Amino acid sequence: MSISMLTQYNGLTYLKNCGLISEAIDSPPVYKCTNIIALVYAQLVD
């Protein structure tokens, strides 16, 4: 249970970080972050 909660928290942290990155840098880093979020979400679903 705690692992899932921690993973979910990390996902939210990635979302915040990607939001800041998208304002400062071009799209490639954003796509990279989106892939990370997708992987984290996939782990939550599984």
BELCOR-V168715 format. One record per run of one state. SS is the DSSP state (~ for helix, > for strand, _ for the rest). FROM is the first residue (numbers start at 1). TO is the last residue. If there is no record, write none. Layout:
# BELCOR-V168715
ss=(SS	SS)
from=(FROM	FROM)
to=(TO	TO)
This chain:
# BELCOR-V168715
ss=(_	~	_	~	_)
from=(1	2	25	27	46)
to=(1	24	26	45	46)
